[in-house]
Amino acid sequence: MNLILLCTHDFKENSTLVRLTERRFHHIKKILKASEGDSLTVGIENGDIGTAIIRHMDQCSLEMDVTLNAKPPSPLAINLIIALPRPKVISRVIQSVASLGIKK
């Protein structure tokens, strides 16, 4: 599942409105090719997940209305054992394993 990760400082004061710039904005615009009115799956760092609807998008930022209404899925109950990989390979393996949600 693609999930746009939000931080508490992304939210406008006492609001469900989020403003994104820079890296996450460019990912949404260029990679996901989202536009105004599109719905995205979002999650707050160490918190709930939900949906966001893009309300406004210009050349350097976007604003979304966010609804967080679900608990994140529990981590996988998998332990991974790796035997002596090359240093270049271990960094790629760790990155892939972390993106899959394997904790140990």
NUDREN-739420 format. One record per residue: residue in three letters; x negated, y negated, z of N, C-alpha, C in turn. Coordinates in nm, 2 decimals, always signed. Example, Ala and Ser with C-alpha at 12.3 -4.5 7.8 and 13.67 -1.06 7.14 Angstrom:
REM NUDREN-739420
@r ALA nc1 -1.32 nc2 +0.57 nc3 +0.78 cac1 -1.23 cac2 +0.45 cac3 +0.78 cc1 -1.32 cc2 +0.33 cc3 +0.78 .
@r SER nc1 -1.28 nc2 +0.22 nc3 +0.71 cac1 -1.37 cac2 +0.11 cac3 +0.71 cc1 -1.29 cc2 +0.00 cc3 +0.79 .
This chain:
REM NUDREN-739420
@r MET nc1 -0.08 nc2 +0.12 nc3 +0.00 cac1 +0.00 cac2 +0.00 cac3 +0.00 cc1 -0.09 cc2 -0.12 cc3 +0.00 .
@r ASN nc1 -0.07 nc2 -0.21 nc3 -0.09 cac1 -0.13 cac2 -0.34 cac3 -0.09 cc1 -0.07 cc2 -0.43 cc3 +0.02 .
@r LEU nc1 -0.15 nc2 -0.49 nc3 +0.10 cac1 -0.10 cac2 -0.57 cac3 +0.21 cc1 -0.19 cc2 -0.70 cc3 +0.22 .
@r ILE nc1 -0.13 nc2 -0.81 nc3 +0.21 cac1 -0.20 cac2 -0.94 cac3 +0.23 cc1 -0.21 cc2 -0.96 cc3 +0.38 .
@r LEU nc1 -0.34 nc2 -0.97 nc3 +0.42 cac1 -0.36 cac2 -0.99 cac3 +0.57 cc1 -0.36 cc2 -1.13 cc3 +0.60 .
@r LEU nc1 -0.28 nc2 -1.17 nc3 +0.70 cac1 -0.26 cac2 -1.30 cac3 +0.75 cc1 -0.32 cc2 -1.32 cc3 +0.89 .
@r CYS nc1 -0.37 nc2 -1.44 nc3 +0.92 cac1 -0.42 cac2 -1.47 cac3 +1.05 cc1 -0.32 cc2 -1.57 cc3 +1.11 .
@r THR nc1 -0.33 nc2 -1.59 nc3 +1.25 cac1 -0.24 cac2 -1.68 cac3 +1.31 cc1 -0.26 cc2 -1.82 cc3 +1.27 .
@r HIS nc1 -0.38 nc2 -1.86 nc3 +1.23 cac1 -0.40 cac2 -2.00 cac3 +1.19 cc1 -0.35 cc2 -2.03 cc3 +1.05 .
@r ASP nc1 -0.31 nc2 -1.93 nc3 +0.97 cac1 -0.25 cac2 -1.95 cac3 +0.84 cc1 -0.10 cc2 -2.00 cc3 +0.85 .
@r PHE nc1 -0.04 nc2 -1.98 nc3 +0.96 cac1 +0.10 cac2 -2.03 cac3 +0.98 cc1 +0.10 cc2 -2.17 cc3 +1.01 .
@r LYS nc1 +0.20 nc2 -2.24 nc3 +0.96 cac1 +0.22 cac2 -2.38 cac3 +1.00 cc1 +0.28 cc2 -2.38 cc3 +1.13 .
@r GLU nc1 +0.27 nc2 -2.49 nc3 +1.21 cac1 +0.32 cac2 -2.50 cac3 +1.35 cc1 +0.46 cc2 -2.45 cc3 +1.36 .
@r ASN nc1 +0.48 nc2 -2.36 nc3 +1.46 cac1 +0.61 cac2 -2.30 cac3 +1.49 cc1 +0.70 cc2 -2.27 cc3 +1.37 .
@r SER nc1 +0.64 nc2 -2.21 nc3 +1.28 cac1 +0.71 cac2 -2.19 cac3 +1.15 cc1 +0.69 cc2 -2.05 cc3 +1.10 .
@r THR nc1 +0.77 nc2 -2.00 nc3 +1.00 cac1 +0.74 cac2 -1.88 cac3 +0.93 cc1 +0.68 cc2 -1.91 cc3 +0.80 .
@r LEU nc1 +0.64 nc2 -2.03 nc3 +0.78 cac1 +0.58 cac2 -2.08 cac3 +0.65 cc1 +0.42 cc2 -2.06 cc3 +0.66 .
@r VAL nc1 +0.37 nc2 -2.00 nc3 +0.56 cac1 +0.22 cac2 -1.97 cac3 +0.55 cc1 +0.16 cc2 -2.04 cc3 +0.43 .
@r ARG nc1 +0.05 nc2 -2.10 nc3 +0.45 cac1 -0.02 cac2 -2.17 cac3 +0.34 cc1 -0.16 cc2 -2.10 cc3 +0.32 .
@r LEU nc1 -0.18 nc2 -2.05 nc3 +0.20 cac1 -0.31 cac2 -1.98 cac3 +0.17 cc1 -0.39 cc2 -2.05 cc3 +0.06 .
@r THR nc1 -0.52 nc2 -2.05 nc3 +0.08 cac1 -0.61 cac2 -2.11 cac3 -0.02 cc1 -0.73 cc2 -2.02 cc3 -0.04 .
@r GLU nc1 -0.82 nc2 -2.05 nc3 -0.12 cac1 -0.94 cac2 -1.98 cac3 -0.14 cc1 -0.92 cc2 -1.84 cc3 -0.18 .
@r ARG nc1 -0.99 nc2 -1.74 nc3 -0.12 cac1 -1.00 cac2 -1.60 cac3 -0.16 cc1 -0.87 cc2 -1.53 cc3 -0.17 .
@r ARG nc1 -0.79 nc2 -1.54 nc3 -0.07 cac1 -0.66 cac2 -1.47 cac3 -0.07 cc1 -0.57 cc2 -1.53 cc3 -0.18 .
@r PHE nc1 -0.57 nc2 -1.66 nc3 -0.19 cac1 -0.49 cac2 -1.73 cac3 -0.29 cc1 -0.53 cc2 -1.68 cc3 -0.43 .
@r HIS nc1 -0.66 nc2 -1.68 nc3 -0.46 cac1 -0.71 cac2 -1.63 cac3 -0.59 cc1 -0.67 cc2 -1.49 cc3 -0.62 .
@r HIS nc1 -0.68 nc2 -1.40 nc3 -0.52 cac1 -0.64 cac2 -1.26 cac3 -0.53 cc1 -0.50 cc2 -1.25 cc3 -0.57 .
@r ILE nc1 -0.41 nc2 -1.32 nc3 -0.50 cac1 -0.27 cac2 -1.31 cac3 -0.53 cc1 -0.24 cc2 -1.37 cc3 -0.67 .
@r LYS nc1 -0.31 nc2 -1.47 nc3 -0.71 cac1 -0.28 cac2 -1.53 cac3 -0.84 cc1 -0.34 cc2 -1.45 cc3 -0.96 .
@r LYS nc1 -0.47 nc2 -1.42 nc3 -0.94 cac1 -0.54 cac2 -1.36 cac3 -1.05 cc1 -0.52 cc2 -1.20 cc3 -1.06 .
@r ILE nc1 -0.53 nc2 -1.14 nc3 -0.95 cac1 -0.53 cac2 -0.99 cac3 -0.95 cc1 -0.38 cc2 -0.94 cc3 -0.94 .
@r LEU nc1 -0.30 nc2 -0.99 nc3 -0.85 cac1 -0.17 cac2 -0.95 cac3 -0.84 cc1 -0.07 cc2 -1.01 cc3 -0.94 .
@r LYS nc1 -0.12 nc2 -1.12 nc3 -0.99 cac1 -0.05 cac2 -1.20 cac3 -1.09 cc1 +0.09 cc2 -1.24 cc3 -1.04 .
@r ALA nc1 +0.10 nc2 -1.28 nc3 -0.92 cac1 +0.23 cac2 -1.32 cac3 -0.86 cc1 +0.26 cc2 -1.46 cc3 -0.89 .
@r SER nc1 +0.39 nc2 -1.50 nc3 -0.89 cac1 +0.43 cac2 -1.63 cac3 -0.92 cc1 +0.54 cc2 -1.67 cc3 -0.82 .
@r GLU nc1 +0.59 nc2 -1.79 nc3 -0.83 cac1 +0.69 cac2 -1.84 cac3 -0.74 cc1 +0.81 cc2 -1.75 cc3 -0.74 .
@r GLY nc1 +0.87 nc2 -1.72 nc3 -0.63 cac1 +0.98 cac2 -1.63 cac3 -0.62 cc1 +0.95 cc2 -1.48 cc3 -0.60 .
@r ASP nc1 +0.82 nc2 -1.44 nc3 -0.62 cac1 +0.78 cac2 -1.30 cac3 -0.60 cc1 +0.77 cc2 -1.27 cc3 -0.46 .
@r SER nc1 +0.79 nc2 -1.14 nc3 -0.43 cac1 +0.79 cac2 -1.09 cac3 -0.29 cc1 +0.66 cc2 -1.01 cc3 -0.28 .
@r LEU nc1 +0.59 nc2 -1.03 nc3 -0.16 cac1 +0.46 cac2 -0.95 cac3 -0.14 cc1 +0.47 cc2 -0.89 cc3 +0.00 .
@r THR nc1 +0.40 nc2 -0.78 nc3 +0.02 cac1 +0.39 cac2 -0.72 cac3 +0.15 cc1 +0.28 cc2 -0.78 cc3 +0.23 .
@r VAL nc1 +0.31 nc2 -0.83 nc3 +0.35 cac1 +0.21 cac2 -0.90 cac3 +0.43 cc1 +0.20 cc2 -0.83 cc3 +0.57 .
@r GLY nc1 +0.09 nc2 -0.86 nc3 +0.64 cac1 +0.08 cac2 -0.82 cac3 +0.78 cc1 -0.01 cc2 -0.92 cc3 +0.85 .
@r ILE nc1 +0.02 nc2 -0.94 nc3 +0.98 cac1 -0.06 cac2 -1.03 cac3 +1.06 cc1 -0.17 cc2 -0.94 cc3 +1.13 .
@r GLU nc1 -0.28 nc2 -1.00 nc3 +1.14 cac1 -0.40 cac2 -0.94 cac3 +1.20 cc1 -0.36 cc2 -0.88 cc3 +1.33 .
@r ASN nc1 -0.38 nc2 -0.75 nc3 +1.35 cac1 -0.35 cac2 -0.68 cac3 +1.48 cc1 -0.21 cc2 -0.69 cc3 +1.52 .
@r GLY nc1 -0.11 nc2 -0.70 nc3 +1.42 cac1 +0.03 cac2 -0.72 cac3 +1.45 cc1 +0.12 cc2 -0.65 cc3 +1.35 .
@r ASP nc1 +0.24 nc2 -0.70 nc3 +1.34 cac1 +0.34 cac2 -0.65 cac3 +1.26 cc1 +0.32 cc2 -0.67 cc3 +1.11 .
@r ILE nc1 +0.40 nc2 -0.60 nc3 +1.03 cac1 +0.40 cac2 -0.61 cac3 +0.89 cc1 +0.54 cc2 -0.65 cc3 +0.84 .
@r GLY nc1 +0.54 nc2 -0.70 nc3 +0.72 cac1 +0.67 cac2 -0.75 cac3 +0.66 cc1 +0.66 cc2 -0.79 cc3 +0.52 .
@r THR nc1 +0.74 nc2 -0.89 nc3 +0.48 cac1 +0.74 cac2 -0.94 cac3 +0.35 cc1 +0.73 cc2 -1.09 cc3 +0.34 .
@r ALA nc1 +0.68 nc2 -1.14 nc3 +0.23 cac1 +0.67 cac2 -1.28 cac3 +0.21 cc1 +0.72 cc2 -1.32 cc3 +0.07 .
@r ILE nc1 +0.79 nc2 -1.43 nc3 +0.06 cac1 +0.84 cac2 -1.47 cac3 -0.07 cc1 +0.76 cc2 -1.60 cc3 -0.10 .
@r ILE nc1 +0.70 nc2 -1.61 nc3 -0.22 cac1 +0.62 cac2 -1.72 cac3 -0.26 cc1 +0.72 cc2 -1.84 cc3 -0.29 .
@r ARG nc1 +0.71 nc2 -1.95 nc3 -0.22 cac1 +0.80 cac2 -2.06 cac3 -0.23 cc1 +0.74 cc2 -2.17 cc3 -0.33 .
@r HIS nc1 +0.61 nc2 -2.19 nc3 -0.32 cac1 +0.54 cac2 -2.29 cac3 -0.40 cc1 +0.40 cc2 -2.24 cc3 -0.43 .
@r MET nc1 +0.36 nc2 -2.26 nc3 -0.55 cac1 +0.22 cac2 -2.23 cac3 -0.60 cc1 +0.17 cc2 -2.34 cc3 -0.69 .
@r ASP nc1 +0.05 nc2 -2.39 nc3 -0.66 cac1 -0.01 cac2 -2.48 cac3 -0.75 cc1 -0.15 cc2 -2.43 cc3 -0.79 .
@r GLN nc1 -0.24 nc2 -2.52 nc3 -0.83 cac1 -0.37 cac2 -2.47 cac3 -0.88 cc1 -0.47 cc2 -2.43 cc3 -0.77 .
@r CYS nc1 -0.44 nc2 -2.48 nc3 -0.64 cac1 -0.54 cac2 -2.45 cac3 -0.54 cc1 -0.48 cc2 -2.39 cc3 -0.41 .
@r SER nc1 -0.35 nc2 -2.37 nc3 -0.40 cac1 -0.29 cac2 -2.31 cac3 -0.29 cc1 -0.15 cc2 -2.25 cc3 -0.31 .
@r LEU nc1 -0.10 nc2 -2.18 nc3 -0.22 cac1 +0.04 cac2 -2.13 cac3 -0.23 cc1 +0.10 cc2 -2.13 cc3 -0.09 .
@r GLU nc1 +0.23 nc2 -2.14 nc3 -0.09 cac1 +0.31 cac2 -2.14 cac3 +0.04 cc1 +0.41 cc2 -2.03 cc3 +0.03 .
@r MET nc1 +0.42 nc2 -1.95 nc3 +0.14 cac1 +0.51 cac2 -1.83 cac3 +0.14 cc1 +0.60 cc2 -1.84 cc3 +0.27 .
@r ASP nc1 +0.72 nc2 -1.79 nc3 +0.26 cac1 +0.80 cac2 -1.78 cac3 +0.37 cc1 +0.79 cc2 -1.63 cc3 +0.42 .
@r VAL nc1 +0.75 nc2 -1.61 nc3 +0.54 cac1 +0.71 cac2 -1.48 cac3 +0.59 cc1 +0.81 cc2 -1.42 cc3 +0.69 .
@r THR nc1 +0.85 nc2 -1.30 nc3 +0.67 cac1 +0.93 cac2 -1.22 cac3 +0.77 cc1 +0.86 cc2 -1.10 cc3 +0.81 .
@r LEU nc1 +0.82 nc2 -1.09 nc3 +0.94 cac1 +0.75 cac2 -0.98 cac3 +1.00 cc1 +0.85 cc2 -0.90 cc3 +1.08 .
@r ASN nc1 +0.88 nc2 -0.78 nc3 +1.03 cac1 +0.99 cac2 -0.70 cac3 +1.09 cc1 +0.96 cc2 -0.55 cc3 +1.11 .
@r ALA nc1 +0.84 nc2 -0.51 nc3 +1.10 cac1 +0.81 cac2 -0.37 cac3 +1.11 cc1 +0.67 cc2 -0.35 cc3 +1.18 .
@r LYS nc1 +0.66 nc2 -0.24 nc3 +1.25 cac1 +0.53 cac2 -0.20 cac3 +1.32 cc1 +0.44 cc2 -0.14 cc3 +1.21 .
@r PRO nc1 +0.31 nc2 -0.16 nc3 +1.22 cac1 +0.22 cac2 -0.10 cac3 +1.13 cc1 +0.22 cc2 +0.05 cc3 +1.15 .
@r PRO nc1 +0.18 nc2 +0.13 nc3 +1.04 cac1 +0.18 cac2 +0.27 cac3 +1.05 cc1 +0.06 cc2 +0.31 cc3 +1.15 .
@r SER nc1 +0.08 nc2 +0.42 nc3 +1.22 cac1 -0.03 cac2 +0.47 cac3 +1.31 cc1 -0.15 cc2 +0.52 cc3 +1.23 .
@r PRO nc1 -0.27 nc2 +0.51 nc3 +1.29 cac1 -0.39 cac2 +0.56 cac3 +1.22 cc1 -0.38 cc2 +0.71 cc3 +1.19 .
@r LEU nc1 -0.45 nc2 +0.75 nc3 +1.09 cac1 -0.46 cac2 +0.89 cac3 +1.05 cc1 -0.53 cc2 +0.97 cc3 +1.16 .
@r ALA nc1 -0.49 nc2 +1.09 nc3 +1.19 cac1 -0.55 cac2 +1.17 cac3 +1.29 cc1 -0.66 cc2 +1.26 cc3 +1.22 .
@r ILE nc1 -0.75 nc2 +1.19 nc3 +1.16 cac1 -0.86 cac2 +1.26 cac3 +1.08 cc1 -1.00 cc2 +1.22 cc3 +1.13 .
@r ASN nc1 -1.08 nc2 +1.31 nc3 +1.16 cac1 -1.22 cac2 +1.29 cac3 +1.19 cc1 -1.31 cc2 +1.33 cc3 +1.07 .
@r LEU nc1 -1.39 nc2 +1.24 nc3 +1.02 cac1 -1.47 cac2 +1.27 cac3 +0.90 cc1 -1.62 cc2 +1.30 cc3 +0.95 .
@r ILE nc1 -1.67 nc2 +1.40 nc3 +0.89 cac1 -1.81 cac2 +1.44 cac3 +0.92 cc1 -1.89 cc2 +1.43 cc3 +0.79 .
@r ILE nc1 -2.00 nc2 +1.35 nc3 +0.79 cac1 -2.08 cac2 +1.33 cac3 +0.68 cc1 -2.22 cc2 +1.38 cc3 +0.71 .
@r ALA nc1 -2.28 nc2 +1.46 nc3 +0.62 cac1 -2.41 cac2 +1.52 cac3 +0.64 cc1 -2.52 cc2 +1.45 cc3 +0.56 .
@r LEU nc1 -2.60 nc2 +1.37 nc3 +0.61 cac1 -2.72 cac2 +1.31 cac3 +0.56 cc1 -2.71 cc2 +1.25 cc3 +0.42 .
@r PRO nc1 -2.62 nc2 +1.16 nc3 +0.40 cac1 -2.61 cac2 +1.09 cac3 +0.27 cc1 -2.73 cc2 +0.99 cc3 +0.25 .
@r ARG nc1 -2.75 nc2 +0.96 nc3 +0.12 cac1 -2.85 cac2 +0.85 cac3 +0.10 cc1 -2.80 cc2 +0.72 cc3 +0.15 .
@r PRO nc1 -2.89 nc2 +0.63 nc3 +0.19 cac1 -2.85 cac2 +0.50 cac3 +0.24 cc1 -2.75 cc2 +0.42 cc3 +0.15 .
@r LYS nc1 -2.78 nc2 +0.42 nc3 +0.02 cac1 -2.69 cac2 +0.35 cac3 -0.07 cc1 -2.55 cc2 +0.41 cc3 -0.07 .
@r VAL nc1 -2.54 nc2 +0.54 nc3 -0.06 cac1 -2.42 cac2 +0.62 cac3 -0.07 cc1 -2.34 cc2 +0.60 cc3 +0.06 .
@r ILE nc1 -2.41 nc2 +0.60 nc3 +0.18 cac1 -2.34 cac2 +0.59 cac3 +0.31 cc1 -2.26 cc2 +0.46 cc3 +0.32 .
@r SER nc1 -2.31 nc2 +0.35 nc3 +0.26 cac1 -2.23 cac2 +0.22 cac3 +0.27 cc1 -2.11 cc2 +0.23 cc3 +0.19 .
@r ARG nc1 -2.11 nc2 +0.29 nc3 +0.07 cac1 -1.99 cac2 +0.31 cac3 -0.01 cc1 -1.89 cc2 +0.40 cc3 +0.05 .
@r VAL nc1 -1.94 nc2 +0.51 nc3 +0.12 cac1 -1.85 cac2 +0.60 cac3 +0.18 cc1 -1.78 cc2 +0.54 cc3 +0.30 .
@r ILE nc1 -1.86 nc2 +0.46 nc3 +0.38 cac1 -1.79 cac2 +0.39 cac3 +0.49 cc1 -1.69 cc2 +0.29 cc3 +0.45 .
@r GLN nc1 -1.72 nc2 +0.22 nc3 +0.34 cac1 -1.62 cac2 +0.12 cac3 +0.29 cc1 -1.49 cc2 +0.20 cc3 +0.24 .
@r SER nc1 -1.51 nc2 +0.30 nc3 +0.17 cac1 -1.39 cac2 +0.38 cac3 +0.12 cc1 -1.31 cc2 +0.44 cc3 +0.24 .
@r VAL nc1 -1.38 nc2 +0.50 nc3 +0.33 cac1 -1.32 cac2 +0.56 cac3 +0.45 cc1 -1.24 cc2 +0.46 cc3 +0.53 .
@r ALA nc1 -1.30 nc2 +0.34 nc3 +0.55 cac1 -1.23 cac2 +0.24 cac3 +0.63 cc1 -1.10 cc2 +0.19 cc3 +0.56 .
@r SER nc1 -1.11 nc2 +0.18 nc3 +0.43 cac1 -0.99 cac2 +0.14 cac3 +0.35 cc1 -0.88 cc2 +0.24 cc3 +0.36 .
@r LEU nc1 -0.91 nc2 +0.37 nc3 +0.38 cac1 -0.81 cac2 +0.47 cac3 +0.39 cc1 -0.75 cc2 +0.48 cc3 +0.53 .
@r GLY nc1 -0.82 nc2 +0.41 nc3 +0.63 cac1 -0.76 cac2 +0.41 cac3 +0.76 cc1 -0.82 cc2 +0.52 cc3 +0.85 .
@r ILE nc1 -0.93 nc2 +0.58 nc3 +0.81 cac1 -0.99 cac2 +0.68 cac3 +0.90 cc1 -1.07 cc2 +0.61 cc3 +1.01 .
@r LYS nc1 -1.05 nc2 +0.64 nc3 +1.13 cac1 -1.11 cac2 +0.57 cac3 +1.24 cc1 -1.24 cc2 +0.64 cc3 +1.29 .
@r LYS nc1 -1.25 nc2 +0.77 nc3 +1.29 cac1 -1.36 cac2 +0.84 cac3 +1.34 cc1 -1.43 cc2 +0.92 cc3 +1.23 .
